[in-house]
C-alpha cells in the first residue's frame, strides 16, 4: 500500500540528508498519515488521511 492520502493524494517528497560536514545524500519526507474512521456517504469506512486534511475538516467522523 502506497503512503498516500486518500483525499488530497499527498505523497512523499524528495530532499537531502545533510551531515555536519555538509555531505548530501537523498532522503524521503513521508506524509503524516493517520488511519481514521470517516463517514463517506452513509457508510463508515477506515481510510488513510494526512493530518492536514484532518485539521482542515475535510473528513466527517461518525457519531458514536
Beta strands, then each sheet from edge to edge (+ up, - down):
strand 1: 13-18
strand 2: 24-29
strand 3: 33-40
strand 4: 43-50
sheet 1: 1+ 2-
sheet 2: 3+ 4-
end
